[in-house]
Every structure is written in C-alpha cells, then in structure tokens.
C-alpha cells in the first residue's frame, strides 16, 4: 500500500510522462499536466529526481 506522499509522487511522475508524450499533440494540455506535476512536487518539497528515489523505481 502506498503512503499519501508516495501516491502523490506517483501521480506527479505519471503527469510528467503524459506531458512529455502529448506535447506535440496538445501543447496546452501537456503544459497543464506538467504544472500539476510540478505543484505536487512543490507540495512535498521534492526535487525532480526525488520521486524515483522515494518510490524506489530507479
């Protein structure tokens, strides 16, 4: 079971991946996804590489 923090970080990773893959198809939506991901990282005071370490997926 994931903690709330791990869940938020997993969502941030997913939103970031979404933003990268759909940037050319819908730049506005990709930017919104990236902003949501960044907001979650800021909420938890996490650097961009932090989710991989926290989720132990790297």
C-alpha positions as CSV (number, residue, x, y, z in Angstrom):
1,X,0.0,0.0,0.0
2,X,1.3,3.4,-0.9
3,X,1.5,6.3,1.5
4,X,-0.2,9.5,0.6
5,X,3.2,11.0,-0.3
6,X,4.1,8.1,-2.5
7,X,0.7,8.3,-4.2
8,X,1.2,12.0,-4.9
9,X,4.7,11.4,-6.2
10,X,3.5,8.6,-8.4
11,X,0.8,10.9,-9.8
12,X,3.5,13.5,-10.4
13,X,5.6,11.0,-12.4
14,X,2.6,10.0,-14.4
15,X,1.6,13.6,-15.2
16,X,5.2,14.3,-16.3
17,X,5.3,11.4,-18.6
18,X,1.9,12.3,-20.0
19,X,3.1,15.9,-20.7
20,X,6.2,14.6,-22.5
21,X,4.3,12.2,-24.7
22,X,1.5,14.5,-25.7
23,X,3.4,17.8,-26.0
24,X,3.2,17.8,-29.8
25,X,-0.4,16.6,-29.9
26,X,-1.8,19.1,-27.4
27,X,0.8,21.6,-26.1
28,X,-1.7,23.3,-23.8
29,X,-2.9,20.1,-22.2
30,X,0.8,18.9,-21.8
31,X,1.6,22.2,-20.1
32,X,-1.3,21.8,-17.7
33,X,-0.2,18.3,-16.9
34,X,3.4,19.4,-16.2
35,X,2.1,22.3,-14.0
36,X,0.0,19.8,-11.9
37,X,3.0,17.5,-11.6
38,X,5.3,20.4,-10.5
39,X,2.7,21.6,-8.0
40,X,2.6,18.1,-6.4
41,X,6.4,18.1,-6.2
42,X,6.5,21.5,-4.6
43,X,3.8,20.5,-2.1
44,X,6.1,17.8,-0.9
45,X,9.3,19.8,-1.2
46,X,10.8,17.2,-3.6
47,X,13.4,17.8,-6.3
48,X,12.6,16.4,-9.8
49,X,14.7,13.2,-9.2
50,X,13.1,12.6,-5.8
51,X,10.1,10.6,-6.8
52,X,12.2,7.9,-8.4
53,X,14.2,7.5,-5.2
54,X,11.1,7.8,-2.9
55,X,9.1,5.2,-5.0
56,X,12.2,3.0,-5.3
57,X,11.6,2.5,-9.0
58,X,15.0,3.6,-10.3
